[in-house]
Amino acid sequence: MENKDGIVYLENGQLTIINPEGLGRYPRVTAGENVEIYIDGEKENKEVVVSQDIEDLISFKLKKVKKSKDLKLKVTEDKLKAYLIIKITPEQQLEIKDTEPANHIKIETKSKDEIFPELSKNEIIELLNFHNISYGVKHDQISEILAQKGNKSGEYLIAEGRKAKRGEDAQVIKSENYQQREENLFNVIDSIEKGETICYKKKAVEGKAGVNVYSDRISPPPVKDISLKAGKNVQLTKDGLKAIALEGGQPKLIRRSSTVEVHIYKQYIIKGDVDKHTGHIKYEGDLLVKGDIKDYFNVEVGNDLKVQGNIANAEVKTQGDLYVNNNIIASKLFIGNYLEKEIILSLKKIISYLENLNKAVDQILGEASQRKMNLSNFKTGRVLRLLIENKFPELKKLILSLNQSIKDNEQLKDYFEEIIPYFNNMANLERIKDESMLNDFKENLSEFINHKLDNSGVLNIYTGYIQNSEINIGGSVIINRLGCYNSTIKAKKSIIVKSNPGFLKGGSYQAEEIIFTQEAGSKLSKTYFRIGEQIFIKEVLGTLVIRSENDRKIIEEGSRNINFRVNDFGELVTAATLPNINQYLLKDEG
């Protein structure tokens, strides 16, 4: 006899069972949700094996589903939105579903009718009152919820506060004449004439308070105020809102914390070249060179330098912007007091060590005096030497090491030159009578970091082309035409090649913010990049080595659309958007 499994099925609530043939498997029935199985009045487990012998003894009991409702409130973390969460279960009249014939079936139900519980506006209002929600209640939304037919389950925005509106920070805005003349970089001698308004202050506008769903006031973010300060050849109006030029010349706006200092610098003009006829140039104000800066002649200016021609084989130092109409070739440029992060960190460590050293000296001498000990045994110089050698040995290492790293910064060199002999030979320390020398050194370093390195992002180089040059800048390098070849650039801000196509070929380029160029790399050698925020290169012409604080990637020739940003862990990851270079192309407004 052929083996054949038994089957079972439901039709119109009636169970039909067909036994197996031969060694076939007996059919099985499983109870679904809201169903109980009984055999001869006894409740069975979820799944039972059945046969024709007990077909008439099998019955099903359907559980009754009672109606219920659950109302809850969810308030967002900022307390500006409250959501009503409704969960409704209707009362249901159930019947058993038909099944197809099979060896195993599951008894499931379907609803013949659903009766939903009533929901009233008072229930919702009471819930809001219980949670102290009183502002921004959306009564129209409540009416819409109540008007819905059938199941009202869901999540609804039921109350909404009002965000605090941010105000406007105070701004210093350049006058129209200033802005118009600034656009012509090379043909203007005096950007502002005597008596003209240089800039004016636009007062801060306070924001508007908001309110949360609990009716609590939300204060707007505080606005930042800024004050004008008159510098060289400038006076302010009585209300302090306008800066007026007392002399014609080149304006300079210097932002320091919550103050903008406004200066007028007289501009010195060299009608031809800087060469053997002029000699080296050092000038504290603005300098306009209508020709070139020729080979082996150095220029140092205290403010902006504008060169209508080229800079070639020269050393240039400025404390302001550098504008070069043509090219920079085989030159060394120091624009502002740029220092690498590692050097700044070392300077800060030295300052901290010196502060702790001073406290330790005071503590030792104070205790000696208190105990009425012989102070001749506690000479300041000797105490300093013992502390540095035993408690602060890192201070000596830092000072000697850093002295070798700052050779290109004249001001820092001057500060270090005075104290280096005492750290090269510690015995010299014993001859000093007090800590004034070290305190002066510490104050000079603090002043240098806090002010000399604070370029406020306004120092830039604007030029057409750079080749075989070394540049250190406390701001950004903006290349307007071809690009840069085989140079070393270290920028506190960014390196932008504005033209299309523009390039960075060969050399080393380091920027604490953004590097942007259409083309990069050379077939003759690797090109090196180090970035702090983001780099974009449209086309790679040769091998690139791109570094961040904690990452390194090698990009081969032929790659396109290289777009990396530096994440919070100092790693290079793919950026979702292009870097915003416009913020560097526009002149800072103070």
JOLIN-V739941 format. One record per run of one state. SS is the DSSP state (2 for helix, 1 for strand, 0 for the rest). FROM is the first residue (numbers start at 1). TO is the last residue. If there is no record, write none. Layout:
ss | from | to
SS | FROM | TO
SS | FROM | TO
//
This chain:
ss | from | to
0 | 1 | 3
1 | 4 | 4
0 | 5 | 6
1 | 7 | 11
0 | 12 | 13
1 | 14 | 18
0 | 19 | 20
1 | 21 | 21
0 | 22 | 27
1 | 28 | 31
0 | 32 | 34
1 | 35 | 39
0 | 40 | 41
1 | 42 | 43
0 | 44 | 46
1 | 47 | 49
0 | 50 | 51
2 | 52 | 57
1 | 58 | 62
0 | 63 | 64
1 | 65 | 65
0 | 66 | 67
1 | 68 | 75
0 | 76 | 80
1 | 81 | 89
0 | 90 | 90
1 | 91 | 96
0 | 97 | 101
1 | 102 | 102
0 | 103 | 103
1 | 104 | 107
0 | 108 | 108
1 | 109 | 115
0 | 116 | 120
2 | 121 | 130
0 | 131 | 136
1 | 137 | 137
0 | 138 | 138
2 | 139 | 147
0 | 148 | 153
1 | 154 | 160
0 | 161 | 161
1 | 162 | 162
0 | 163 | 164
1 | 165 | 165
0 | 166 | 167
1 | 168 | 168
0 | 169 | 170
1 | 171 | 174
0 | 175 | 175
2 | 176 | 182
0 | 183 | 191
1 | 192 | 192
0 | 193 | 196
1 | 197 | 202
0 | 203 | 204
1 | 205 | 205
0 | 206 | 207
1 | 208 | 208
0 | 209 | 209
1 | 210 | 211
0 | 212 | 216
1 | 217 | 218
0 | 219 | 226
1 | 227 | 230
0 | 231 | 233
1 | 234 | 236
0 | 237 | 241
1 | 242 | 245
0 | 246 | 248
1 | 249 | 256
0 | 257 | 258
1 | 259 | 265
0 | 266 | 266
1 | 267 | 270
0 | 271 | 273
1 | 274 | 274
0 | 275 | 280
1 | 281 | 283
0 | 284 | 285
1 | 286 | 289
0 | 290 | 292
1 | 293 | 293
0 | 294 | 298
1 | 299 | 301
0 | 302 | 304
1 | 305 | 307
0 | 308 | 310
1 | 311 | 312
0 | 313 | 314
1 | 315 | 318
0 | 319 | 321
1 | 322 | 324
0 | 325 | 326
1 | 327 | 329
0 | 330 | 331
1 | 332 | 335
0 | 336 | 340
2 | 341 | 370
0 | 371 | 374
2 | 375 | 377
0 | 378 | 379
2 | 380 | 390
0 | 391 | 392
2 | 393 | 405
0 | 406 | 409
2 | 410 | 424
0 | 425 | 425
2 | 426 | 431
0 | 432 | 435
2 | 436 | 452
0 | 453 | 459
1 | 460 | 467
0 | 468 | 469
1 | 470 | 473
0 | 474 | 475
1 | 476 | 491
0 | 492 | 494
1 | 495 | 497
0 | 498 | 502
1 | 503 | 511
0 | 512 | 513
1 | 514 | 520
0 | 521 | 526
1 | 527 | 531
0 | 532 | 533
1 | 534 | 540
0 | 541 | 543
1 | 544 | 548
0 | 549 | 550
1 | 551 | 555
0 | 556 | 559
1 | 560 | 566
0 | 567 | 571
1 | 572 | 574
0 | 575 | 581
2 | 582 | 585
0 | 586 | 590
//
